[in-house]
Amino acid sequence: MKTLTVFKKVAGKIKDDGTFFTYRTEKHYFRKYKGFGLSWSVIEQLRKHKVTKIVILYNKDNGITEKIETTLETWLKHSQIYNNCSNDWQRILNLKYFKNGICKKTAADNNKLKQSIIM
């Protein structure tokens, strides 16, 4: 598994099978677009590494973590461009384009999941 770092920040991990794993909380959720974003820089790296599947471990404020997934192709086709007033714009994908399921329910389990993604 390869750690993907962009601008000296860990964006997630890429498995050998072409799956990108990343971790998000509710502070990363774009209410206006009802979804999550990936920066152009991350998307470029995902293309470079031939990523096909994106998995987000979404830790909600209620303590439940959802595993939501989509494809890079879906992200590029259905996302909206968002200018966050920097040179690194984002593409926001609405949650309706993700498959989801609850994977863990306890804070300890959520912390283990996060550590496995960011370490």
C-alpha positions as CSV (number, residue, x, y, z in Angstrom):
1,M,0.0,0.0,0.0
2,K,1.3,3.4,-1.0
3,T,0.7,6.6,1.0
4,L,-0.5,9.5,-1.2
5,T,0.9,12.8,0.0
6,V,-0.1,16.1,-1.6
7,F,1.3,19.5,-0.4
8,K,3.0,17.7,2.5
9,K,-0.4,16.3,3.8
10,V,-1.5,12.7,3.7
11,A,-4.5,12.4,1.4
12,G,-4.9,8.7,1.8
13,K,-3.5,5.4,0.7
14,I,-3.5,3.5,-2.6
15,K,-3.7,-0.3,-2.6
16,D,-2.0,-2.3,-5.3
17,D,-5.4,-3.2,-6.7
18,G,-6.0,0.5,-7.7
19,T,-8.2,1.4,-4.7
20,F,-7.7,4.8,-3.0
21,F,-8.7,4.9,0.7
22,T,-9.2,8.2,2.5
23,Y,-10.8,9.4,5.8
24,R,-13.3,12.2,6.2
25,T,-15.4,13.7,9.0
26,E,-18.4,15.9,8.9
27,K,-16.2,19.0,8.7
28,H,-15.2,17.8,5.2
29,Y,-18.8,17.5,4.0
30,F,-19.9,20.2,1.6
31,R,-23.5,20.9,2.6
32,K,-24.2,23.0,-0.5
33,Y,-23.3,20.2,-2.8
34,K,-24.3,17.4,-0.5
35,G,-21.0,15.5,-0.9
36,F,-17.2,15.4,-0.6
37,G,-14.4,16.9,-2.5
38,L,-11.1,15.9,-4.0
39,S,-8.6,18.5,-5.0
40,W,-7.3,18.7,-8.5
41,S,-3.8,17.7,-7.2
42,V,-5.2,14.5,-5.6
43,I,-7.1,13.7,-8.8
44,E,-4.0,14.1,-10.9
45,Q,-2.1,11.7,-8.5
46,L,-5.0,9.2,-8.7
47,R,-4.8,9.2,-12.4
48,K,-1.0,8.8,-12.4
49,H,-1.3,5.8,-10.1
50,K,-4.1,4.3,-12.2
51,V,-6.7,4.4,-9.4
52,T,-10.1,3.1,-10.4
53,K,-12.0,2.9,-7.1
54,I,-12.3,5.5,-4.3
55,V,-13.3,4.5,-0.8
56,I,-14.0,7.1,1.9
57,L,-14.4,6.2,5.5
58,Y,-16.8,8.9,6.6
59,N,-16.8,9.4,10.4
60,K,-20.1,11.1,11.3
61,D,-20.6,13.2,14.4
62,N,-22.9,10.6,15.8
63,G,-20.0,8.2,16.1
64,I,-20.9,6.0,13.2
65,T,-18.5,5.4,10.4
66,E,-19.8,4.8,6.9
67,K,-17.7,3.2,4.2
68,I,-18.7,5.0,1.0
69,E,-17.3,4.1,-2.4
70,T,-17.4,5.2,-6.0
71,T,-15.1,5.1,-9.1
72,L,-12.7,7.7,-10.3
73,E,-14.6,7.7,-13.6
74,T,-17.9,8.5,-11.7
75,W,-16.2,11.3,-9.8
76,L,-14.9,12.9,-12.9
77,K,-18.2,12.5,-14.8
78,H,-20.6,13.7,-12.1
79,S,-18.7,16.0,-9.8
80,Q,-19.0,19.8,-9.6
81,I,-16.0,22.1,-9.7
82,Y,-15.5,24.2,-6.6
83,N,-13.1,27.1,-6.4
84,N,-11.8,27.4,-2.8
85,C,-10.0,30.6,-3.5
86,S,-6.7,28.8,-4.1
87,N,-4.8,27.4,-7.0
88,D,-5.9,23.9,-6.1
89,W,-9.6,23.7,-7.0
90,Q,-11.7,20.8,-6.0
91,R,-14.3,18.5,-7.6
92,I,-17.2,17.8,-5.3
93,L,-19.2,14.6,-5.7
94,N,-22.8,14.3,-4.4
95,L,-23.4,11.4,-2.0
96,K,-26.0,10.0,-4.4
97,Y,-23.1,8.7,-6.6
98,F,-21.7,6.6,-3.8
99,K,-22.4,3.1,-2.6
100,N,-22.4,2.9,1.2
101,G,-22.6,0.8,4.3
102,I,-21.9,1.1,8.0
103,C,-18.6,-0.5,8.9
104,K,-17.8,0.4,12.5
105,K,-19.8,1.9,15.4
106,T,-17.5,2.7,18.3
107,A,-15.1,5.6,18.8
108,A,-12.2,3.1,19.4
109,D,-12.9,1.3,16.1
110,N,-13.2,4.6,14.3
111,N,-9.8,5.7,15.6
112,K,-8.3,2.4,14.5
113,L,-9.7,2.9,11.0
114,K,-8.4,6.5,10.8
115,Q,-4.9,5.4,11.9
116,S,-4.8,2.6,9.3
117,I,-5.6,5.2,6.6
118,I,-3.3,8.1,7.7
119,M,-0.3,6.1,9.0
